[in-house]
Amino acid sequence: MANRSGKVIVSPSALAADFLHLDKEIEMINASDADWLHIDVMDGVFVPNISMGSPVIKSISQALRKPMDVHLMIVDPGRYVNMFRDLGATLLNVHYEACTHLHRVVQQIRDAGMRPAVTLNPATPVSVLEDIISDIDMVLLMSVNPGFGGQKFIVNTLRRIERLRKLIDSRGANALIEIDGGINGETGAQCVSAGADVLVAGSYVFASADPMAAIRTLKSL
């Protein structure tokens, strides 16, 4: 199944965009069938890489006409909730592994007017969300180890999607299931079949000869 609207939500990952021509990339996203734009924020501590910071995100927000799906791969994300609200985030993803007090951070995000989402690394069991699944709008399952683009899809993700879908349905929750890492036409179709709602795609979109066609392919799954 796809999400409850029956449509796959596509969130291209800006990490794979051409940063020398970011304005053109944002224009493409605005004109495309993409639903959101996925923004990865890495601090070089929680993950072994450093990505874009607040000045770049602010510039993107000013030009973007789609919701920003912000994924914080940082330590102590609760410190920065209001900052990302002010930068224009619509959804704010925080890692389960980075939050000592996850429920508090989720409430901070909702109180700030954003949609809270929780991200799980590949080795983190979906069962850790049993007591918070009804409080969040989305779960992001990493289908690669976070920190770098272009990695190969971890096949076990499909079983994790199925387990997460059962958890959501059994609790009568409304959380969407988002998948990030190694997504293309083939792996995207497998994820949707397993129960995913939202597909994040970086290289598959931005390295394509026709990025808008690649987005349409994902939307049609």
Beta strands, then each sheet from edge to edge (+ up, - down):
strand 1: 9-12
strand 2: 37-42
strand 3: 68-73
strand 4: 89-95
strand 5: 115-120
strand 6: 138-142
strand 7: 176-180
strand 8: 198-201
sheet 1: 1+ 8+ 7+ 6+ 5+ 4+ 3+ 2+
end
